[in-house]
Amino acid sequence: MEKPIYEGGGYNVLTEKEISQVHETSIKVLQNVGFEINYLPALELLEKNGAKVDYDQNRVYVSRELISRCIKQAPAEFVFYGRREGRDITVGGKKVNFGSGGLALYVLDLERNKRPGEIHDVAELARLADRLEYLDFFINPLYPHDINIETVDINTKYQALSNTSKPVMGGIFSKQGLEDSIKIASIIAGGLENLQRRPFIGFISSISSPLKLGAEHADYIMEVARYGLPLATSTAPAAGATAPVTLAGTLVQQNAEALMGVILTQLVNPGTPVFYSAVPITMDMRTMSFLMGSIESGLMNAAITQMAHYYRLPCYLTVGTTDSKLPDAQAAHEGATTAMLAALAGGNYIHEAFGMLDGALTVSYAQYIIDNDIVGSCLRTLRGIEINQDTLAYDIIARVGPGGNYLSEEHTVRYMRTESYAPRASDRQSYQRWIDAGSKDSWKRAEELAVQILNETSDPIIPPEVDAKVRSEFPDLVTVEQGEGLHWETGSG
């Protein structure tokens, strides 16, 4: 069964004139202020292609012509492949895809314990993601504290690939870890050429705000580009701290930073599927806390989407997370409002939209279920109202007439499952039935749904003979049993 395609683009926070103003100001930044890149091969490559380089300050100044050329070389759209039918996603244009992400340090588990994340959580959250119908791609959402830093890349990527057939992405902790992760994916794909032809794994490297690219991350970006695999060059300017306090100023800076990621990848390997990548956030100037769930972050992500559309580049953005510490009303309204803005704007690859609490420091199993409902509502909104002769229903209205009802009409039966969206964790019973069923709130219902999903069994996603080959080459891979470390049967709250 083919995955439904949802498109946004109806909501525009910026006018065409304002888009042009952001663009022109960003060009001035890249031409005149410059970009610090602490990696000699990157500086030499940029200079070879016409950029001005000050080697004493490791600063590069990029011309309008070079920027334009690299934008045109980057794909406007690409397919990020799944490994089972209906799991491919098309990224670009105004197509909307939602997924997980973040790099949380803590887990809020199904016993409501907040604890450091572990590798079994990566596996279980990937299994949960695989079964949520509105989650389109899986980005590893946490750092496992029980895994040595030297093997964290291969273990997180392997557990993701073992437990979901949806497209997988993740950050990079070492050059060797990147190379080994690509090798594991190549074995699963049946060879590197197969992986490059139908990529089901991508990588994330970071550009620092303001206007700086460190040596390690520059190396990672260039290496992924050489392989031609999907890449996000994530930038995370914080308005008032690492970017101007005005939203417009932050947009200018993040636009320059996102374009630098596109420029570098296309100089290494023209045609590399790279995201216009931006994760702008705000600050509470009273407490100096970084805010992931503010409505201003939602507005900036909608504006980012418009900038990506302007350049005809696929966009990677962050909405749907919250600064709340629990799956409560704050988590719901912050997640829903920011996710809806990005969806209506036509954001292509909306990550961290599942499970993230406390400014993305904590990932919650139950919040994955609640966010699936929120994203489902966003997608139902994008589907809109279908207007045709049958849905206008004149003949049905005429037949039922004044004072009748439509309950027994075939027209009602035909449309009742498709016209109205039915979230999983919401309660729509009468008050007395809700009392009789245990007076459960959405958090409790979400926990029970997570338990039910995680207790389901399915065939291995990596065939056993392929898995054995991977493990023979990488003996440091850990084994995770289903439900390891957690008491799925209780779901106690």
C-alpha positions as CSV (number, residue, x, y, z in Angstrom):
1,M,0.0,0.0,0.0
2,E,1.4,3.4,-1.0
3,K,2.0,6.0,1.7
4,P,-0.4,9.0,1.4
5,I,1.2,12.2,0.3
6,Y,0.3,15.4,2.2
7,E,1.1,18.8,1.0
8,G,1.1,22.2,2.8
9,G,2.0,25.6,1.7
10,G,-1.2,27.5,2.4
11,Y,0.2,29.4,5.4
12,N,2.8,32.1,4.7
13,V,4.3,34.0,7.6
14,L,6.5,36.0,5.3
15,T,5.5,38.1,2.2
16,E,7.5,37.7,-1.0
17,K,9.2,41.0,-0.3
18,E,10.2,39.9,3.2
19,I,11.6,36.6,1.8
20,S,13.7,38.7,-0.6
21,Q,14.9,40.9,2.3
22,V,16.0,37.9,4.4
23,H,17.8,36.5,1.3
24,E,19.6,39.7,0.4
25,T,20.7,40.3,4.0
26,S,22.0,36.7,4.3
27,I,24.0,37.2,1.1
28,K,25.6,40.3,2.6
29,V,26.5,38.3,5.7
30,L,28.2,35.5,3.6
31,Q,30.0,38.0,1.4
32,N,31.1,40.6,3.9
33,V,31.0,39.1,7.5
34,G,32.2,35.7,6.4
35,F,32.1,32.3,7.9
36,E,34.6,30.7,10.2
37,I,35.6,27.2,9.1
38,N,38.3,25.5,11.1
39,Y,39.1,22.8,8.6
40,L,41.8,23.3,6.0
41,P,40.4,21.0,3.3
42,A,37.1,22.8,3.4
43,L,38.8,26.2,3.1
44,E,41.0,25.0,0.2
45,L,37.9,23.6,-1.6
46,L,36.0,26.9,-1.2
47,E,39.0,28.9,-2.4
48,K,39.4,26.7,-5.4
49,N,35.8,27.5,-6.3
50,G,36.2,31.2,-6.1
51,A,35.6,32.0,-2.5
52,K,37.9,34.5,-0.7
53,V,39.7,32.9,2.2
54,D,41.6,34.5,5.1
55,Y,43.7,31.6,6.4
56,D,44.9,33.6,9.4
57,Q,41.3,33.7,10.8
58,N,40.0,30.6,9.1
59,R,37.3,32.8,7.6
60,V,35.7,32.4,4.2
61,Y,33.8,35.0,2.2
62,V,31.4,33.5,-0.4
63,S,30.2,35.3,-3.6
64,R,26.6,35.6,-4.7
65,E,27.5,33.6,-7.9
66,L,29.0,30.7,-5.9
67,I,25.9,30.6,-3.6
68,S,23.6,30.6,-6.6
69,R,25.5,27.8,-8.4
70,C,25.5,25.5,-5.4
71,I,21.8,26.0,-4.7
72,K,21.0,25.1,-8.3
73,Q,23.2,21.9,-8.1
74,A,21.4,20.6,-4.9
75,P,18.4,18.4,-5.6
76,A,15.0,20.1,-5.2
77,E,13.5,16.8,-4.2
78,F,14.7,13.3,-3.4
79,V,13.3,10.0,-2.2
80,F,14.4,8.7,1.2
81,Y,13.7,5.0,1.0
82,G,12.2,2.6,3.4
83,R,12.9,-1.1,3.4
84,R,9.3,-2.3,3.2
85,E,6.4,-1.5,1.0
86,G,4.8,1.9,1.6
87,R,7.8,3.2,3.7
88,D,9.4,5.5,1.1
89,I,9.0,9.2,1.6
90,T,9.5,12.0,-1.0
91,V,11.3,15.0,0.5
92,G,11.0,18.4,-1.2
93,G,8.4,20.8,-2.7
94,K,5.6,21.3,-0.3
95,K,5.3,17.6,0.7
96,V,5.0,17.2,4.5
97,N,6.7,14.4,6.5
98,F,6.9,14.1,10.3
99,G,9.4,12.1,12.3
100,S,11.3,11.7,15.5
101,G,14.6,13.2,16.5
102,G,16.6,15.0,19.2
103,L,19.4,13.7,21.3
104,A,17.8,13.4,24.7
105,L,19.8,12.5,27.8
106,Y,16.9,11.1,29.7
107,V,13.9,8.8,29.2
108,L,10.5,9.0,30.8
109,D,9.6,5.4,30.7
110,L,6.3,3.5,31.0
111,E,6.7,3.2,34.8
112,R,7.0,7.0,34.8
113,N,10.6,6.8,35.9
114,K,12.9,9.5,34.6
115,R,16.3,8.0,34.0
116,P,19.4,8.1,31.7
117,G,18.7,6.7,28.3
118,E,20.1,3.3,27.4
119,I,20.5,1.3,24.2
120,H,17.4,-0.8,24.8
121,D,15.4,2.5,24.6
122,V,16.8,3.2,21.2
123,A,15.6,-0.3,20.1
124,E,12.1,0.0,21.7
125,L,11.5,3.6,20.5
126,A,12.4,2.4,17.0
127,R,9.9,-0.4,17.3
128,L,7.3,2.0,18.5
129,A,8.0,4.4,15.7
130,D,7.8,1.6,13.2
131,R,4.1,1.0,14.2
132,L,2.9,4.6,14.4
133,E,1.0,5.4,11.2
134,Y,1.8,9.1,11.1
135,L,5.5,8.9,11.9
136,D,7.4,8.8,8.5
137,F,11.1,8.6,9.5
138,F,13.1,7.6,12.5
139,I,15.9,9.8,13.9
140,N,17.6,8.4,17.0
141,P,16.1,10.5,19.8
142,L,18.5,9.8,22.6
143,Y,22.1,9.2,23.7
144,P,22.6,5.8,25.3
145,H,24.6,6.1,28.5
146,D,25.4,2.4,28.7
147,I,27.3,2.3,25.4
148,N,31.0,3.3,25.0
149,I,31.4,6.5,23.0
150,E,33.6,4.7,20.6
151,T,30.8,2.3,19.5
152,V,27.8,4.6,20.0
153,D,27.5,5.3,16.3
154,I,27.2,1.7,15.2
155,N,25.1,0.6,18.0
156,T,22.4,3.3,17.7
157,K,22.3,3.0,13.9
158,Y,22.2,-0.8,14.1
159,Q,19.3,-0.8,16.6
160,A,17.4,1.7,14.5
161,L,17.9,-0.3,11.3
162,S,17.0,-3.5,13.2
163,N,13.7,-2.2,14.6
164,T,12.2,0.0,11.9
165,S,11.9,-0.3,8.2
166,K,11.3,3.4,7.9
167,P,14.1,5.8,6.7
168,V,16.7,6.2,9.5
169,M,18.9,9.2,10.3
170,G,21.2,10.1,13.1
171,G,24.1,12.2,14.4
172,I,27.7,11.4,14.1
173,F,30.1,11.0,17.1
174,S,33.3,9.9,15.2
175,K,34.7,9.6,11.7
176,Q,35.2,5.9,12.3
177,G,31.7,5.5,13.5
178,L,30.4,7.2,10.4
179,E,32.4,4.9,8.1
180,D,31.3,1.8,10.1
181,S,27.6,2.9,10.0
182,I,27.8,3.3,6.3
183,K,29.4,-0.2,6.0
184,I,26.6,-1.8,8.1
185,A,24.0,-0.1,6.0
186,S,25.8,-1.3,2.8
187,I,25.8,-4.9,4.0
188,I,22.1,-4.6,4.7
189,A,21.5,-3.1,1.3
190,G,23.5,-5.8,-0.5
191,G,26.4,-3.4,-1.4
192,L,27.4,0.3,-1.3
193,E,26.1,0.9,-4.8
194,N,22.6,-0.4,-3.8
195,L,22.7,1.9,-0.8
196,Q,23.6,4.9,-2.8
197,R,21.0,4.1,-5.4
198,R,18.2,3.7,-2.8
199,P,19.5,5.3,0.4
200,F,17.6,4.3,3.6
201,I,20.0,5.9,6.0
202,G,21.2,9.5,6.3
203,F,23.3,11.5,8.7
204,I,23.3,14.8,10.7
205,S,26.2,17.1,11.3
206,S,26.1,20.5,13.0
207,I,27.0,24.0,12.1
208,S,27.6,26.2,15.2
209,S,25.9,29.5,15.7
210,P,27.0,32.2,15.0
211,L,28.5,31.4,11.6
212,K,31.0,28.8,12.6
213,L,31.9,25.3,11.4
214,G,34.2,23.2,13.5
215,A,36.9,20.8,12.0
216,E,35.2,17.6,13.0
217,H,31.8,18.5,11.7
218,A,33.2,19.9,8.5
219,D,35.0,16.6,8.0
220,Y,31.8,14.7,8.6
221,I,29.8,16.9,6.1
222,M,32.4,16.4,3.4
223,E,32.6,12.6,4.0
224,V,28.9,12.1,3.8
225,A,28.7,14.2,0.7
226,R,31.4,12.0,-0.9
227,Y,29.1,9.0,-0.4
228,G,26.2,11.0,-1.8
229,L,23.9,10.0,1.1
230,P,21.1,12.2,2.6
231,L,22.6,14.8,4.9
232,A,21.3,17.5,7.3
233,T,23.8,20.2,8.3
234,S,21.8,21.3,11.4
235,T,22.0,24.9,12.6
236,A,20.5,25.9,15.9
237,P,20.7,29.7,16.5
238,A,19.1,30.9,19.8
239,A,17.5,34.3,19.5
240,G,19.1,36.6,22.0
241,A,22.1,34.3,22.8
242,T,23.8,32.9,19.6
243,A,21.7,35.0,17.2
244,P,20.1,38.4,17.2
245,V,17.1,38.7,19.6
246,T,14.8,39.7,16.8
247,L,13.2,36.9,14.9
248,A,14.1,38.5,11.6
249,G,17.7,38.8,12.6
250,T,17.8,35.1,13.7
251,L,16.2,34.2,10.3
252,V,19.0,36.1,8.5
253,Q,21.8,34.3,10.4
254,Q,20.2,30.8,10.2
255,N,19.6,31.3,6.5
256,A,23.3,32.1,6.0
257,E,24.3,29.1,8.1
258,A,21.9,26.7,6.3
259,L,23.2,27.9,2.9
260,M,26.8,27.2,3.9
261,G,25.9,23.6,4.5
262,V,24.4,23.4,1.0
263,I,27.4,25.1,-0.5
264,L,30.0,22.8,1.1
265,T,28.2,19.6,0.2
266,Q,27.6,20.6,-3.4
267,L,31.3,21.6,-3.9
268,V,32.3,18.2,-2.6
269,N,29.7,16.2,-4.7
270,P,27.2,18.1,-6.8
271,G,23.8,16.5,-6.5
272,T,24.2,15.3,-2.9
273,P,20.7,15.1,-1.3
274,V,21.2,17.8,1.3
275,F,18.6,19.5,3.5
276,Y,18.2,23.2,4.0
277,S,18.7,22.6,7.7
278,A,17.7,24.9,10.5
279,V,16.6,24.5,14.1
280,P,16.1,28.1,15.4
281,I,15.0,28.5,19.0
282,T,14.2,31.3,21.4
283,M,15.3,32.1,25.0
284,D,13.4,33.1,28.1
285,M,15.4,36.3,28.8
286,R,14.2,36.1,32.4
287,T,15.8,32.7,33.2
288,M,18.2,32.3,30.3
289,S,16.5,29.0,29.4
290,F,16.5,27.8,25.8
291,L,12.9,27.3,24.6
292,M,12.0,24.6,22.1
293,G,8.2,24.9,22.4
294,S,7.7,28.6,22.1
295,I,5.2,29.9,19.5
296,E,8.0,32.1,18.2
297,S,10.1,29.0,17.3
298,G,7.0,27.8,15.5
299,L,6.8,31.0,13.5
300,M,10.5,30.9,12.6
301,N,10.2,27.3,11.4
302,A,7.3,28.3,9.2
303,A,9.5,31.1,7.8
304,I,12.4,28.7,7.3
305,T,10.0,26.5,5.2
306,Q,9.3,29.5,3.0
307,M,13.0,30.2,2.6
308,A,13.6,26.6,1.5
309,H,10.7,26.8,-1.0
310,Y,12.2,30.0,-2.3
311,Y,15.5,28.2,-3.0
312,R,13.7,25.0,-4.1
313,L,15.5,23.0,-1.5
314,P,14.2,20.3,0.8
315,C,13.9,21.6,4.4
316,Y,14.7,20.0,7.7
317,L,13.1,21.7,10.7
318,T,12.2,21.2,14.3
319,V,8.7,21.6,15.8
320,G,6.4,19.6,17.9
321,T,8.6,19.4,21.0
322,T,7.8,21.1,24.3
323,D,9.5,22.7,27.3
324,S,7.0,20.9,29.6
325,K,8.5,18.1,31.8
326,L,5.5,15.8,31.5
327,P,2.9,14.8,28.9
328,D,0.5,17.4,30.1
329,A,-1.6,20.3,28.7
330,Q,1.5,22.4,28.1
331,A,3.1,19.6,26.1
332,A,0.0,19.2,24.0
333,H,-0.6,22.9,23.2
334,E,3.1,23.7,22.5
335,G,3.5,20.6,20.3
336,A,0.2,21.0,18.5
337,T,0.5,24.7,17.7
338,T,4.1,24.6,16.4
339,A,3.5,21.3,14.5
340,M,0.4,22.8,12.8
341,L,2.3,25.9,11.7
342,A,5.0,23.9,10.1
343,A,2.6,21.5,8.4
344,L,0.5,24.3,7.0
345,A,3.6,26.0,5.7
346,G,4.6,22.9,3.8
347,G,7.7,21.7,5.9
348,N,9.3,18.7,4.3
349,Y,11.1,16.9,7.0
350,I,9.8,17.9,10.4
351,H,11.9,16.2,13.1
352,E,11.7,16.0,16.9
353,A,7.9,16.0,16.5
354,F,7.5,12.8,18.5
355,G,8.2,12.2,22.2
356,M,10.3,15.1,23.2
357,L,9.9,16.8,26.5
358,D,11.8,19.3,28.6
359,G,13.3,21.2,25.7
360,A,14.4,17.9,24.1
361,L,16.4,16.8,27.1
362,T,13.9,13.9,27.8
363,V,12.1,11.5,25.5
364,S,8.8,9.9,26.6
365,Y,7.3,6.7,25.3
366,A,3.8,7.9,26.1
367,Q,4.4,11.2,24.4
368,Y,5.2,9.3,21.2
369,I,1.5,8.1,21.2
370,I,0.1,11.6,22.0
371,D,2.2,13.2,19.4
372,N,1.1,10.6,16.8
373,D,-2.4,11.9,17.5
374,I,-1.3,15.5,17.2
375,V,0.5,14.8,13.9
376,G,-2.6,12.9,12.6
377,S,-4.6,16.1,13.3
378,C,-2.1,18.2,11.3
379,L,-2.3,15.8,8.4
380,R,-6.1,15.7,8.5
381,T,-6.0,19.5,8.3
382,L,-3.8,19.4,5.2
383,R,-6.3,17.0,3.6
384,G,-8.9,19.7,3.9
385,I,-12.5,19.3,2.7
386,E,-13.2,17.3,-0.4
387,I,-15.8,19.0,-2.6
388,N,-17.5,17.0,-5.4
389,Q,-21.0,16.0,-6.4
390,D,-21.0,13.0,-4.1
391,T,-19.7,14.8,-1.0
392,L,-22.0,17.8,-1.5
393,A,-24.7,15.2,-1.0
394,Y,-27.7,17.0,-2.5
395,D,-29.5,13.8,-3.5
396,I,-29.1,12.4,0.1
397,I,-30.3,15.7,1.6
398,A,-33.3,15.6,-0.7
399,R,-34.1,12.0,0.1
400,V,-33.9,12.4,3.9
401,G,-35.7,15.7,3.8
402,P,-36.7,17.9,6.8
403,G,-36.8,16.1,10.2
404,G,-35.1,12.9,9.1
405,N,-31.7,11.5,10.0
406,Y,-28.7,10.1,8.1
407,L,-27.6,7.2,10.4
408,S,-28.9,4.4,8.1
409,E,-27.8,6.0,4.8
410,E,-25.3,4.1,2.7
411,H,-23.6,7.5,2.1
412,T,-22.9,7.7,5.8
413,V,-21.4,4.3,6.0
414,R,-19.3,5.0,2.9
415,Y,-17.7,8.1,4.4
416,M,-17.8,7.8,8.1
417,R,-14.3,6.3,8.4
418,T,-12.6,8.8,6.1
419,E,-14.3,12.1,6.8
420,S,-13.5,12.3,10.5
421,Y,-10.1,11.8,12.1
422,A,-10.1,9.4,15.1
423,P,-7.1,9.9,17.4
424,R,-5.9,6.9,19.4
425,A,-5.3,8.4,22.9
426,S,-8.2,10.8,23.1
427,D,-11.3,9.9,25.0
428,R,-14.7,10.7,23.3
429,Q,-17.0,8.7,25.5
430,S,-19.8,10.0,27.7
431,Y,-18.7,11.1,31.1
432,Q,-20.2,8.1,32.8
433,R,-18.6,5.6,30.4
434,W,-15.3,7.4,31.0
435,I,-15.8,7.0,34.8
436,D,-16.7,3.3,34.3
437,A,-13.6,2.7,32.2
438,G,-11.3,3.9,35.0
439,S,-11.3,7.7,34.6
440,K,-8.0,7.5,32.6
441,D,-6.4,10.7,31.3
442,S,-4.6,10.9,28.0
443,W,-1.2,10.1,29.5
444,K,-2.5,6.8,31.0
445,R,-4.3,5.9,27.8
446,A,-1.1,6.6,25.8
447,E,0.9,4.4,28.2
448,E,-1.5,1.5,27.6
449,L,-1.4,1.9,23.9
450,A,2.4,2.0,24.0
451,V,2.4,-1.3,26.0
452,Q,0.0,-2.9,23.5
453,I,2.1,-1.8,20.5
454,L,5.4,-2.9,22.0
455,N,4.0,-6.3,22.9
456,E,3.2,-7.0,19.3
457,T,5.5,-9.4,17.5
458,S,6.7,-9.2,13.9
459,D,9.1,-10.7,11.5
460,P,12.8,-9.5,11.7
461,I,13.4,-6.4,9.6
462,I,17.0,-7.5,8.9
463,P,17.0,-11.1,7.6
464,P,18.8,-13.4,10.0
465,E,21.6,-14.3,7.5
466,V,22.3,-10.6,6.8
467,D,22.2,-9.8,10.5
468,A,24.7,-12.6,11.2
469,K,27.0,-11.1,8.5
470,V,26.8,-7.7,10.1
471,R,27.5,-9.0,13.6
472,S,30.5,-11.1,12.3
473,E,32.1,-7.9,11.0
474,F,31.2,-5.8,14.0
475,P,31.5,-7.8,17.3
476,D,31.0,-4.6,19.4
477,L,27.3,-4.5,18.5
478,V,25.1,-5.2,21.5
479,T,22.0,-7.5,21.6
480,V,18.7,-6.0,22.8
481,E,15.8,-8.3,23.6
482,Q,12.3,-7.1,23.2
483,G,11.1,-5.2,26.3
484,E,14.6,-5.4,27.9
485,G,14.8,-3.3,31.1
486,L,11.2,-2.3,31.2
487,H,8.0,-4.0,32.5
488,W,5.7,-3.8,29.5
489,E,3.1,-5.9,31.1
490,T,2.4,-3.5,33.8
491,G,2.2,-0.1,32.1
492,S,1.8,1.2,35.7
493,G,1.2,4.9,36.2
